[in-house]
Amino acid sequence: MLTLSRAWSIVPFATILFLDIANVQSAAGGVPPGMSLTCQFTSGPRSGTTFDFSTTPGATPAPIGAPCTDGAGSFGRAIAQRSK
């Protein structure tokens, strides 16, 4: 029982940490280091293309190398954003 209760105490902390990262993005006006809004698609209709979601309302940054999707059947990996 003690182990289960410890596992439950970790979840709220992780959630709060995630929300703090989102607040850093909005307060600083950019994407936190190690995160990206650019997806390089490897499957689906956009396979072989890259898309920058920085102008897409509600887009959430993902860690570089993490899976990403357009929500319409294309999947890939988050890549470092290009300098503008």
C-alpha positions in Angstrom: 0.0 0.0 0.0 2.8 2.4 0.8 4.3 2.0 -2.7 1.0 2.7 -4.4 0.5 5.9 -2.3 4.0 7.1 -3.3 3.2 6.6 -7.0 0.1 8.7 -6.6 2.0 11.5 -5.1 4.3 11.7 -8.1 1.5 12.2 -10.6 0.3 15.7 -9.3 3.9 16.9 -9.1 4.6 15.9 -12.8 1.3 17.6 -13.8 2.3 20.8 -12.1 5.7 20.7 -13.6 4.2 20.3 -17.1 1.9 23.3 -16.5 4.8 25.4 -15.3 6.6 24.6 -18.6 3.6 25.8 -20.5 3.6 29.0 -18.5 7.2 29.6 -19.3 6.4 29.4 -22.9 3.6 31.9 -22.8 5.5 34.3 -20.4 8.7 34.3 -22.5 6.9 34.3 -25.8 8.9 31.4 -27.1 9.5 27.6 -26.9 11.5 26.4 -23.9 15.0 24.9 -24.7 14.9 21.3 -25.8 11.3 21.7 -27.0 9.9 22.2 -30.5 6.8 23.0 -32.4 8.2 21.6 -35.7 7.3 18.1 -36.8 9.1 16.0 -39.4 6.5 13.6 -40.7 7.5 10.0 -41.4 4.1 8.4 -42.1 0.6 9.5 -43.3 -0.4 12.0 -45.9 2.4 14.5 -44.9 5.1 11.8 -44.9 8.4 13.3 -46.1 7.5 16.9 -45.2 8.2 19.1 -42.2 5.7 21.5 -40.7 6.2 24.4 -38.2 3.1 24.6 -35.9 4.2 27.8 -34.2 1.3 29.7 -35.9 -1.2 27.0 -35.0 -3.5 28.1 -32.1 -3.3 25.5 -29.3 -0.2 23.7 -30.5 1.8 22.3 -27.6 5.7 22.1 -27.8 7.1 18.6 -27.7 10.6 17.5 -26.6 12.9 17.2 -29.5 12.9 13.6 -30.8 9.4 12.9 -29.3 6.5 11.6 -31.4 4.3 14.3 -33.0 1.2 14.3 -35.1 -1.0 16.7 -37.1 -4.2 15.1 -35.7 -5.2 14.1 -39.3 -3.3 10.9 -39.8 0.3 12.0 -40.2 3.0 11.1 -37.6 6.6 11.9 -37.1 9.2 13.2 -34.7 9.7 16.7 -33.2 12.8 18.3 -34.6 14.7 21.5 -33.7 13.1 24.6 -34.9 14.8 26.6 -37.6 16.0 30.1 -36.7 13.8 32.8 -38.1 
